[in-house]
Amino acid sequence: MACLPLRNPQRKRCPVILLVVADSEDLAKWCRRPCPIGHPGFELHPVVVSLPELAGWDLGDPEKHPALSVLIGLSHAPTATSAEPLFAAVKGCAMLPEQLAQAAFDLLLTRANERALKSLEAMMQQHEYQSEFARKYLSMGREEGREEGRQEAKTEALLLILASRGIRLPAAQQERVAACRNAALLDSWVRKALSASSAEDVFGSTEP
């Protein structure tokens, strides 16, 4: 699960909703719970969809619906036996604003299995795909991108869970969490955060 920013919704003159995309049904069930935000009598009910729900959807047109193509590609990535869903997702990434495209591409590399990634590289060479975005980020190396994407996704999930439970972290502590590169420690914090009522329940009496 990750937080992906929406730029300038006012420019589109459209309502803004909170859409949570969870990577499992269990996490989606947890995210569907009402979130008290402090105002008396008001609770936030996010719109939640799990990636497994999207696996049966048609790949669609990445140029018309790039974000949807990325999400569907993410749903196929762990078990994909061919490169088609990843290829559609990469084309979708190339249509998004740069910051959002980078985050989506990192998540795609993180979730994709090795066989599908190799097939994707071969397909892009065969099609002489001309996306500057795709050439740039594939050339940076899959392993580096996948590891960095894993760490960022875990950090974002941790901070989102803490925020949804009304747990505020001091700026210094947030920076310490963001700088953590210990995957096992991040996993431990995320698990504790799911049932925490205070920062001490997650990190103990000392700073992380």
PyMOL commands that set and color helices and strands:
alter all, ss='L'
color gray80, all
select helices_A, chain A and resi 9-12+25-31+51-54+66-76+84-94+98-111+114-127+132-139+142-164+171-179+183-193+199-203
alter helices_A, ss='H'
color red, helices_A
select strands_A, chain A and resi 19-22+35-36+43-44+47-50
alter strands_A, ss='S'
color yellow, strands_A
deselect
rebuild
show_as cartoon
